[in-house]
Amino acid sequence: MNDLDIPIFKKTYELYKTFYAIRQTVPKQDRYALWQKCENMLLDIMEHIMIGGQVPKQQKLPFLEKASTEINMFRIFVRLAKDIKAIDTKKYILLQEHIDEIGRMLGGWIKSIKDSQ
């Protein structure tokens, strides 16, 4: 199986594309601070998920737990972007739906690894 076929990676990839498309609507003063931090976090999440999909099972947990921590921080920063009106509620809800699904998938993956140890 190709690593790009991992469902959670596909979801995260789609989230990035959605997030990137919103970028131009974010006010300039927010685009180069909060939004850039969010974008970097999202790229880190993708990286941790990709690595987690490639390493042997006994080495997956640290990468997946790091991705889980990052997705939770990302969730908070996206909420902050809504609260400071850098994005509107409609865009926030769209992003949160992706984030929630990725969080559930990641939680399930982590649980299955812990259960098999």
Secondary structure, 3 states (H helix, E strand, C coil): CCHHHCHHHHHHHHHHHHHHHHHHHCCHHHHCCHHHHHHHHHHHHHHHHHHHHHCCHHHHHHHHHHHHHHHHHHHHHHHHHHHCCCCCHHHHHHHHHHHHHHHHHHHHHHHHHHHCC
